[in-house]
């Protein structure tokens, strides 16, 4: 592959990563409002549905902090090569 093609593909991957991050942040916000509504609806903080939503929210945060950050590091490393 030529350098131009490689750079183009790396930029495309970086754009895709930013889009994934944006979607994860949107899901995080949506889950926050859903869990708040569920707590209000059930009038308790400790119910199965709210705990499930909080578990999913924690999983999304882990994906964002670990997996996506790792992919950013790999992209940065590839750019420097």
NUDOPA-385115 format. One record per atom (N, C-alpha, C): residue in one letter; x, y, z. Coordinates in steps of 0.02 Angstrom, whole numbers, padded with zeros to 5 digits, always signed. Layout:
<nodes>
AXYZ...
</nodes>
This chain:
<nodes>
X+00042-00059+00000X+00000+00000+00000X+00044+00062+00000X+00018+00113-00031X+00053+00175-00031X+00040+00213+00034X+00085+00259+00049X+00079+00297+00111X+00014+00337+00113X-00006+00364+00055X-00068+00403+00053X-00128+00360+00071X-00130+00300+00045X-00185+00255+00060X-00186+00235+00133X-00127+00222+00161X-00123+00204+00232X-00146+00262+00275X-00124+00322+00260X-00146+00380+00299X-00221+00390+00293X-00247+00380+00234X-00319+00388+00223X-00358+00337+00265X-00335+00276+00266X-00368+00224+00305X-00363+00237+00380X-00305+00262+00402X-00297+00278+00472X-00343+00335+00493X-00350+00386+00449X-00396+00441+00464X-00468+00415+00467X-00484+00369+00422X-00552+00340+00422X-00564+00301+00486X-00514+00263+00508X-00521+00226+00571X-00528+00274+00630X-00491+00328+00630X-00495+00376+00684X-00564+00409+00686X-00591+00426+00628X-00659+00453+00625X-00710+00403+00650X-00701+00341+00632X-00746+00289+00655X-00742+00281+00731X-00682+00285+00759X-00674+00280+00832X-00709+00338+00867X-00703+00398+00840X-00736+00456+00870X-00812+00447+00867X-00837+00419+00812X-00909+00407+00807X-00931+00355+00858X-00891+00303+00868X-00907+00253+00919X-00909+00284+00988X-00860+00326+01003X-00858+00360+01068X-00920+00403+01078X-00939+00439+01026X-00998+00481+01030X-01061+00440+01044X-01067+00383+01011X-01125+00340+01021X-01126+00310+01092X-01068+00292+01117X-01064+00265+01185X-01084+00319+01236X-01061+00381+01225X-01080+00436+01269X-01155+00448+01267X-01185+00444+01207X-01258+00453+01201X-01295+00397+01238X-01272+00335+01230X-01303+00280+01266X-01296+00289+01342X-01239+00314+01364X-01229+00327+01434X-01280+00378+01460X-01290+00431+01422X-01339+00482+01442X-01409+00455+01443X-01426+00416+01393X-01493+00386+01390X-01505+00340+01449X-01456+00299+01464X-01464+00253+01521X-01470+00289+01587X-01436+00346+01594X-01442+00386+01655X-01514+00409+01664X-01545+00435+01611X-01613+00459+01617X-01663+00402+01626X-01650+00345+01595X-01694+00288+01604X-01690+00263+01676X-01630+00259+01703X-01624+00234+01772X-01656+00283+01821X-01649+00348+01809X-01681+00397+01852X-01757+00390+01848X-01784+00380+01788X-01855+00370+01781X-01879+00306+01814X-01840+00253+01808X-01858+00189+01839X-01858+00196+01915X-01809+00231+01943X-01807+00241+02015X-01869+00280+02038X-01889+00330+01999X-01948+00369+02016X-02011+00326+02010X-02015+00285+01958X-02073+00243+01946X-02081+00191+02001X-02027+00157+02019X-02030+00105+02070X-02023+00131+02141X-02005+00195+02148X-01997+00227+02213X-01946+00191+02258X-01898+00159+02226X-01844+00127+02264X-01781+00127+02221X-01725+00128+02253X-01661+00128+02216X-01636+00059+02202X-01662+00009+02236X-01634-00058+02230X-01687-00105+02202X-01695-00104+02136X-01740-00152+02104X-01702-00183+02044X-01728-00238+02020X-01694-00276+01968X-01682-00235+01905X-01732-00199+01882X-01726-00161+01820X-01673-00106+01825X-01675-00070+01880X-01626-00016+01890X-01555-00045+01896X-01548-00100+01931X-01483-00132+01938X-01457-00156+01870X-01501-00182+01829X-01481-00204+01761X-01457-00145+01720X-01494-00090+01722X-01475-00031+01684X-01408-00004+01709X-01398-00003+01774X-01335+00021+01802X-01277-00025+01783X-01290-00090+01779X-01238-00138+01758X-01218-00124+01685X-01268-00113+01643X-01254-00098+01572X-01215-00033+01567X-01234+00016+01606X-01200+00081+01606X-01128+00073+01628X-01115+00034+01679X-01047+00022+01702X-01006-00014+01648X-01038-00061+01613X-01004-00097+01559X-00985-00049+01503X-01030-00003+01485X-01014+00045+01433X-00956+00090+01454X-00954+00110+01517X-00898+00151+01541X-00833+00113+01536X-00835+00048+01553X-00775+00007+01547X-00752+00002+01475X-00799-00008+01430X-00781-00011+01359X-00748+00055+01338X-00778+00110+01359X-00751+00175+01339X-00682+00187+01369X-00673+00170+01432X-00610+00185+01466X-00554+00137+01449X-00570+00075+01433X-00518+00025+01422X-00510+00008+01348X-00564-00016+01318X-00559-00040+01249X-00547+00016+01199X-00588+00067+01202X-00582+00122+01154X-00516+00159+01165X-00497+00168+01227X-00432+00201+01242X-00375+00159+01214X-00380+00093+01220X-00328+00049+01191X-00325+00055+01116X-00382+00058+01084X-00383+00066+01012X-00354+00133+00990X-00366+00185+01029X-00335+00250+01014X-00259+00246+01018X-00234+00210+01068X-00162+00202+01074X-00133+00165+01014X-00167+00113+00992X-00144+00075+00934X-00144+00119+00872X-00197+00159+00863X-00199+00204+00805X-00142+00255+00808X-00128+00281+00867X-00074+00329+00875X-00007+00296+00858X+00001+00235+00880X+00062+00198+00866X+00069+00185+00790X+00015+00167+00759X+00016+00155+00687X+00032+00219+00648X+00007+00275+00671X+00021+00337+00637X+00095+00355+00639X+00127+00338+00694X+00197+00356+00702X+00244+00312+00660X+00219+00256+00636X+00261+00209+00597X+00270+00234+00527
</nodes>
